[in-house]
C-alpha cells in the first residue's frame, strides 16, 4: 500500500476523533496540560527517569492507559505500539517482533525480544502474556538491549513493572468485567501497611472468555479461554532510611482453546512449483490474498489449546551508601506448558486414507509437550547518585537456566480418532549457564551535551540433550562475547533533545536434535548492529509532545532453516543475514488538560541480504533429495525479499475527551483508538498476503475519585481479518517429497462489547 492511500484510510478512521477534538476545544477551560513524559517514569536504563528525558525509543503505558485502551495481552499491546508486532502459534512460541527482526525459527526456545517482570527474565516463550498481572506500567524498549539487559534482548525488551507496596495508607482496587461471548472476570489488589517500615500488597484475578469464531464441529465458539488467572503478593521492608528489602511471588495459570484456523484446499494452490502426489497434480504454493473464513471445523475434544502455569518469585535488597546505592536481586522462575492441536481441520479426515491402501487417516495432531523451564538468576549492582555530572552503574550477573520443549506430529489410524502414531518429532532440553559483568557511564560535558557508554561481557555455556526423536543427541557449546552501546545526547532547550546511538545485539547458537552426528547438528550465534537517530520535544507550553527515531539495523549470521544434504530434513543453520531500516514517530497534542489527540506510525523495510538461503521453502521449490517436483517455480535464495511474518507499516491514532464533574463528582470521558498494520507474508518467498488489519476500539465511562464505570467495544466495526497465516507441508499430498504446502489461516477476534467497574480506596 502506498503511503498516500494509507494516510487517507487512516484519516477516515480517525475523523470522529478529530471532529470531537475540534468541537470540544472551545468548551474546555484553558490550563497547562500534563505532558506524556511528565506522566510516566520509566526504568528502561536500570534507574528511574522521565520518559521524555531518556535518549532511546520507548513506548510506555500506565495502568490506566492499559485499561482505557483495553490492552489485555501482547496482541493488543502491539496494535498500540509503533514498531512492535506480535504473533503466536496457539499460545505457544509467542513471538513479539520489534522493528521487523522476526524470529526465523518459529519454534525455537529463545526469542528475539526479551520479556521481563520487574527485571526478572521470562525464559519460556509460552509464558510471556501479562493477562491478569497487577501492573503499574508496561515499557517497550526498542533496539538491542544486550548491554544492560543481557542475553536474548536481540531487538529490544518488554518490561512488565508491578506496583511497590506502599507504607502510606491502606488502599486497594477491585475490578469486575462482563461482556458478550461469555467474557467475565474479576481482579483486585490490596495494599496494607503492617507496621512502620513494613507493607504488603496482595492481588489476584481470574477470567474466562468463549471466543468469537464459530466451530462447525460442535457449534460452539472457539478462540477463548476457560481460565486465565494470576495471583500473588509482595512484601516491602524499610528498616531505616537507607535500606529496602522486597519479596515477590506470583503465579499464572492458563487453560485455553486451541487457536481457530482453517485450511485452503491444496487444489487451490496457484503458484510455486508443479508436482504430483496422492491427490493428483498440484502447485506447491498459494499466491495472493489469503481468503478469510469466519468459521472453522476443528476437533475440540481430543485437541486442546495452551494449558499450564508459570511461577515468578524474587527477592531484592538495596542500601544507600551515600555516594551510590548497592542493590542485589535473587530471582527464580518456573513454567510448564503444553498443547495438542488438530492439524487437519476436517471432519472427514479421520475416515479418509492418508494414501491409497494406507492404514493411517489424514487426521493429524500437533502436540507440544514437556515445554518446561526453570531459571535461577543473581544480579548485584552499584548505582551512583543521579544528581551529578558523572553517573554510572557497575554490575555482575549470573544465571542457571533450563528450557525443554518437544514438538511432535502424530498420525491417527483410519477411523480410530483416539489412536496416535508418531510421525515427526523434534526438540530437547537446553541447560544454559552464564556470568556477565556490565557497566554504564554517563557524563554531562555541559548543560547540553551528554555521552553515555554501556557494555557487557558475557560467558555463557550451553548443554543440550535431545528429547524428541534422537535421545543420544548431546551437545555442548561456549559463547564469550562483548555487547557495547554508545549514545550521544544533545539538549537544545529545556524539553527538547536529540540523540545518536549505536548498539550491538547478540543471540546464542544452539543444536538440532534431528541432526545428531552431522555437521548441521549445531548452529552459531547471530548478531546485529543497530544505529539510531532520535528526537524528543515538548513544544507550545508543553501542549505538543513528540518522539521520533530513524534506525538502521545490520543483522549478520542470521539463524534460518538450512538443508541437510541427502535428507528431507530442514534444520536451523546460519546464513548471510538481513537489514531493517525505518522511522518511528509518536506525537500527542493536548488541546486542554481534558482533551488530547495522539498519532503514531512506523515505516519499516526489513529485507534478507543477497545470498541468504532459507531451506524452509526447499521442498516447495523442489530442492530436496527424492523430490517429485517436475517444474521448479521458486528458489531457496530469498535475498532482497521481505522478512517473513513482518509488516512494513503501522499507524495508531487515539483521542480522549473528559468532561469534568458532569454528574456531581463524576467526570465523563470518551476514548477511541484506531490501529493499522500492513499485510504480512507467511514465508520468505513473499508469495501470499495475510491482508491489512484495521481495527477501531472505543470506550466511554464515568470516573470519580473512587469509582469508575465504563462501557467498551473492541473491533467496533466488526472487521473480518486474519490474525496470522502459516504455510505447512500437506502430508495428504505426499509432502515433503512432493513439496505441496497448505495455507493455514487464523481469523482474528470479531467485535466484542463489555462493561467494567473499578472501585478504588
C-alpha positions, -999 to +999 in steps of 0.1 A: +000+000+000+013+035-009+018+059+020-006+084+005-035+059+004-026+047+039-029+083+052-063+087+036-076+055+051-062+064+085-078+098+082-113+083+075-110+061+106-099+090+128-124+116+115-147+111+145-118+116+169-106+148+151-141+162+150-145+156+186-113+175+193-123+205+172-158+209+188-147+203+223-117+227+224-139+257+226-159+242+256-129+231+278-112+255+301-077+266+293-049+254+315-014+240+312-018+203+303+002+174+317+026+160+292+030+123+285+066+125+297+055+140+330+030+112+335+054+083+331+087+075+348+105+045+332+133+023+344+145+012+309+181+021+318+180+005+353+173+038+370+141+059+373+140+085+346+114+107+329+103+091+297+109+123+276+145+126+290+156+091+280+177+090+248+161+059+235+129+048+216+105+037+243+067+033+243+052+032+278+017+025+291+004+033+325-021+010+343-048+035+335-038+036+298-038-002+296-074-003+309-087+025+287-072+010+256-084-025+265-049-038+263-052-073+278-023-091+261+006-088+237-015-087+206-034-056+219-001-040+231+014-045+196-016-028+180-010+003+201+028+004+197+046+016+165+074-008+156+060-037+176+040-066+161+031-100+177+021-135+166+018-168+184+012-204+175-019-213+195-004-197+227+030-214+225+061-200+209+049-164+213+068-140+192+069-103+198+087-086+168+104-052+171+115-032+141+110-062+117+135-085+133+112-115+132+124-148+147+132-170+117+129-203+137+093-200+148+095-229+173+130-222+188+132-219+226+149-185+225+131-154+211+144-122+197+127-099+222+134-103+260+104-100+282+109-092+319+088-087+350+105-062+374+138-071+358+134-109+360+138-126+326+109-148+315+127-177+298+097-196+284+081-183+252+047-198+261+046-176+293+050-141+280+014-128+283+006-104+312-031-113+314-043-105+349-010-094+364-011-065+388+008-039+368+019-003+373+030+001+336+044-017+306+076-004+288+085-014+252+122-006+247+132-007+210+166-016+197+191-042+212+194-040+250+222-066+253+245-042+271+223-036+302+197-064+300+219-091+287+210-122+267+180-125+243+173-088+240+184-091+204+160-065+190+145-050+222+129-056+255+094-055+271+092-047+308+062-055+330+065-033+361+044-041+391+035-015+419+056-014+450+038-019+483+032+015+499+038+024+536+014+054+534-020+040+539-044+011+533-055+011+497-069-012+471-088-018+439-115-042+427-125-046+391-153-067+377-160-071+340-187-088+319-192-089+282-206-108+253-193-142+241-191-153+277-165-128+289-163-125+327-135-116+350-128-102+385-095-087+396-083-070+428-054-057+448-050-047+485-021-027+500-016-029+537+009-011+559+016-037+586+040-016+608+063+013+605+085+004+575+066-027+566+039-031+539+024-059+518+005-058+486-016-088+475-035-093+443-055-118+423-075-121+391-094-147+371-113-146+339-129-166+311-139-159+275-157-182+250-140-167+219-157-153+188-151-178+159-178-204+154-165-240+153-187-261+129-177-294+146-195-287+178-214-255+171-196-236+198-174-205+197-137-211+199-106-190+204-111-180+240-101-195+273-119-213+301-094-199+326-067-173+328-056-163+363-029-146+383-024-141+420+005-132+442+019-109+469+048-085+475+063-076+509+083-045+513+106-037+543+123-004+550+143-010+582+157+026+580+161+054+556+190+037+538+178+001+534+150-015+514+140-052+511+113-065+488+100-101+484+077-110+455+057-141+444+032-145+416+016-175+398-003-175+364-024-204+352-038-209+316-064-232+302-072-220+266-089-232+235-068-242+206-064-213+182-091-212+155-078-218+120-089-232+086-070-246+056-071-236+020-075-268-001-043-277-019-063-278-051-064-240-048-026-237-049-018-214-078+020-208-078+053-222-068+065-254-083+045-281-101+043-316-085+022-347-085+011-366-053-015-389-040-043-364-047-031-356-082-013-327-098-008-297-076+011-264-074+032-263-043+022-228-030-007-204-027-001-169-040-021-137-035-046-126-008-054-155+015-092-158+017-109-151+050-130-178+067-151-168+097-158-204+107-136-234+114-140-271+116-118-284+144-118-314+167-121-296+201-125-328+221-092-347+216-074-314+208-067-286+232-050-253+234-024-239+257-025-253+293+000-248+320+013-224+347+041-201+355+057-191+388+079-160+393+095-151+426+123-128+436+139-110+465+155-076+462+176-056+486+192-022+484+213+000+506+222+037+503+260+042+506+257+080+501+279+080+470+260+051+454+233+025+460+242-011+464+214-035+453+210-072+447+183-094+432+178-131+435+151-144+411+135-177+403+111-187+375+094-220+367+069-228+340+053-258+323+030-256+293+016-279+266-010-281+239-024-306+214-038-291+182-060-305+154-036-305+125-062-312+097-094-292+103-117-315+086-144-338+100-139-362+070-101-366+077-104-395+102-123-416+076-101-407+046-069-428+040-036-409+040-029-425+007-044-454-013-044-486+009-029-468+039-038-478+075-034-442+085-060-414+081-055-378+070-062-367+106-031-355+123-024-338+157+004-314+165+015-317+201+038-295+222+049-315+253+074-310+281+075-273+273+090-267+308+116-243+321+132-230+352+158-204+360+178-190+389+193-156+384+215-134+406+222-097+400+244-074+421+250-038+411+263-005+423+244+026+411+257+061+415+235+090+426+216+106+397+222+143+407+258+145+395+276+151+362+291+116+361+266+089+366+275+052+365+264+016+371+286-014+377+271-049+380+277-086+379+251-111+368+247-149+369+220-173+357+214-210+357+186-219+333+169-249+317+144-249+288+129-280+273+104-285+245+092-312+222+072-306+190+055-338+180+033-346+150+010-377+152-009-396+126-041-414+136-052-448+124-081-449+099-115-444+118-097-445+152-097-409+165-081-418+198-051-436+182-017-419+179+013-429+158+043-406+160+052-392+125+077-365+133+094-352+164+120-326+173+131-309+205+153-312+235+165-297+267+189-268+268+207-261+300+222-226+299+245-211+325+264-178+324+282-150+340+284-114+330+299-081+341+283-050+329+285-013+333+272+021+322+289+055+324+271+088+316+288+122+316+274+157+312+301+177+294+278+208+299+241+215+302+236+205+266+259+176+257+258+141+274+277+110+264+268+075+277+286+043+272+273+008+281+289-026+278+285-062+290+310-091+287+293-125+290+305-160+294+277-185+285+277-223+284+251-245+269+245-282+274+219-298+251+201-332+253+178-343+225+144-354+237+121-358+208+134-384+185+172-388+189+178-393+226+216-396+220+217-360+206+241-344+231+259-311+225+280-286+244+290-250+235+306-220+250+299-184+240+321-155+251+310-121+238+310-083+243+279-062+236+286-024+237+263+005+232+271+042+229+247+072+230+254+109+224+226+132+236+222+169+229+197+191+247+188+221+225+165+237+251+145+225+282+122+198+269+139+193+235+167+169+229+182+147+202+204+116+203+225+093+182+233+058+193+249+025+181+244-008+199+251-045+194+226-073+198+236-109+203+218-142+205+235-175+213+235-205+190+221-240+196+215-275+184+192-295+162+180-328+177+174-345+144+210-339+131+230-357+157+264-367+144+262-344+114+279-311+107+244-295+109+239-306+145+249-271+158+244-236+147+263-204+156+252-171+173+237-143+154+243-106+159+231-072+148+243-036+150+216-010+153+222+026+145+197+052+156+189+090+155+162+103+177+143+134+188+121+142+217+104+175+225+076+193+243+065+224+224+040+252+227+040+253+265+041+215+267+009+211+246+026+192+218+048+162+229+067+144+202+092+115+200+107+101+168+136+080+157+154+068+125+171+034+126+192+011+105+199-025+115+225-048+101+217-084+111+245-109+105+249-146+106+211-150+107+197-182+121+174-196+093+163-230+082+191-249+065+192-282+045+209-314+053+224-329+022+207-362+011+179-356+035+144-341+035+150-325+070+154-288+074+173-277+105+184-243+119+216-231+103+233-197+098+231-177+066+240-142+053+216-120+072+191-092+068+188-054+072+160-033+085+156+004+083+128+028+091+112+056+110+090+057+141+070+087+153+047+095+182+031+128+189+004+140+213-014+173+212-031+185+244-058+209+234-067+213+271-059+192+302-091+173+293-087+168+256-059+153+236-052+136+203-023+112+196-009+099+164+019+074+158+033+055+129+062+032+120+076+027+084+100-002+082+118-021+054+131-055+067+149-074+039+170-105+036+206-098+024+216-111-010+227-147-009+206-156+021+192-192+018+161-204+036+156-241+034+121-238+050+109-234+013+133-260-001+106-287-005+081-264-022+109-253-046+119-289-054+153-286-038+153-318-016+165-353-024+138-375-039+116-346-048+087-353-072+086-317-084+085-316-122+088-279-128+106-256-103+090-222-098+110-208-069+143-209-051+157-210-016+177-179-024+155-152-008+179-123-009+160-090-013+127-104-001+108-090+029+113-110+061+086-135+067+059-125+092+069-088+093+049-057+085+062-026+068+037+000+080+018+006+112-004+035+122-020+043+156-044+072+163-061+078+196-082+105+212-096+112+247-121+138+258-130+143+295-159+165+308-151+173+345-179+170+371-206+161+345-226+142+371-217+155+405-182+142+414-181+120+383-161+130+352-173+117+318-147+105+293-149+092+258-119+074+242-113+060+207-083+041+193-075+032+157-048+009+146-035-002+111-010-029+103+000-036+067-002-071+054+025-098+061+039-127+041+039-161+057+072-172+042+104-157+029+092-162-007+066-134-002+041-153-022+009-147-001-007-118+016-023-121+050-042-088+045-041-055+062-055-052+097-075-021+106-093-020+140-112+006+160-118+003+197-138+027+218-147+033+254-170+057+274-171+060+311-178+078+343-149+083+367-148+097+403-121+096+429-131+060+439-154+046+413-150+041+375-178+026+353-171+021+317-185+005+286-161-006+259-162-022+224-132-039+207-132-041+169-161-016+167-169-021+130-167-060+133-138-061+108-130-095+094-093-100+093-067-127+095-045-125+127-020-149+112-012-172+082+012-201+082+022-224+054+026-261+064+035-293+045+005-312+032+010-348+043-022-358+024-004-347-008+028-366+000+048-338+014+076-332+020+087-351-012+060-336-033+066-301-018+029-294-017+020-270+011-012-259+026-020-224+039-035-223+074-053-190+082-062-178+117-093-155+118-090-126+142-113-118+170-146-103+160-164-074+177-169-078+214-185-054+239-184-052+277-189-034+309-162-027+335-165-013+370-135-005+392-136+006+429-105+021+444-099+032+480 
